[in-house]
Each structure stands twice: as C-alpha cells, then as structure tokens.
C-alpha cells in the first residue's frame, strides 16, 4: 500500500511524535472516526507514534480518558491542513471553510 506523505510537522520521521522512541513505531491518523480516516490519509494527516504512546498505556492517544493527546493531534492536524490551503493561495476564511466542508467540523 502506498501512503501519502505526512504534512504534520515532526522532528524526525523515524521516531515517536511524543516520546521520540525510535522503535515499535506505527502510523496514527490524527483525525479518525466514521469516514474520516481515509480523508486524513489522503491529506497526509498522520504521524509516527510508538505502541506505548499509541494504545498500550493509560496515557496513550487511544486510552487516555481525558483524550489530551488525541485532542492535541486533532488541532495540529487541522492547523496543518489549513496552513497547506493557505500556501495554495486561499485566505484564512476560505481555508477554514474548506477544512470544515471536508471534515464536517473544527477541532478548536
């Protein structure tokens, strides 16, 4: 399967976004849910993340009851895609409109 290049700013593509571990990495789509993951893949809204930070601890993206990391990644993804739209010449308002049309909401 060919993956779209991520547009999420990350220190290194070979380490965990959160703890910087360089092993046991998997891809995490920053926006997810019904019908959202394929859009996030196409838009490059994913990061490398270790298994522990992904779904193997109570502080992980998927298991934290307060969803701190998940919400943070959703906002980073939203800002990254809006910035991409802005670089393509859209105004802030138009870029935000495009994001909302595509994802159905804002993650502010």
BALUMPA-623822 format. One record per residue (C-alpha): residue in one letter; z, x, y. Coordinates in steps of 0.2 Angstrom, whole numbers, plus 2048, in hexadecimal, padded with zeros to 3 digits. Example, Ala and Ser with C-alpha at 12.3 -4.5 7.8 and 13.67 -1.06 7.14 Angstrom:
2
A82783E7EAS8248447FB
END
This chain:
108
X800800800X7FB807811X80980581EX807803831X80E81183BX81F80D843X82080B855X83380B856X83981B85EX842826851X848838851X83F83C841X835833835X83E83B826X85083682AX85A82682CX85981E83CX86C81C83DX87582A834X866837833X868839820X858840819X858839808X8598287FFX84E82180DX84581080DX83B80681AX8457F8824X83B7EB82EX8457E983EX83F7D783FX8407CC82FX8417BB829X8357AD824X8247B3828X82A7C1834X82A7D0829X8177D1827X8157D083AX8227DE83CX8187E8830X8087E6839X8107EA849X8197F9843X82A7F3846X8337FC838X83E80B836X844817828X856814823X86181A815X86780F807X87980F80EX87480A81FX8677FE819X8717F380CX87E7FD802X88D7FC80EX8977EF818X8907F7828X87E7F7822X8707ED82BX8707E081EX8827DE819X88C7E082AX8937CF82DX8917D2840X87F7D783EX8817E584CX8747F1845X8687E3841X8697DC852X8677ED85AX8577F0850X8507DF854X8527E3867X84B7F4864X83C7ED85BX8397E0869X83A7ED877X82F7F886DX8217EB86BX8237E587DX8217F7882X8117F9878X80A7E9880X80E7F0891X80580188DX7F67F6888X7F67EF89AX8007DF899X80D7DB8A6X81F7D98A1X81E7C68A1X80E7C6897X8157D388AX8247C8888X8197B9886X80F7C1878X81F7C786FX8267B586FX8167AD86AX8157B985BX8277B9856X82D7A885CX83C7AF865X8447BD86FX8527C8868X85B7CB878
END
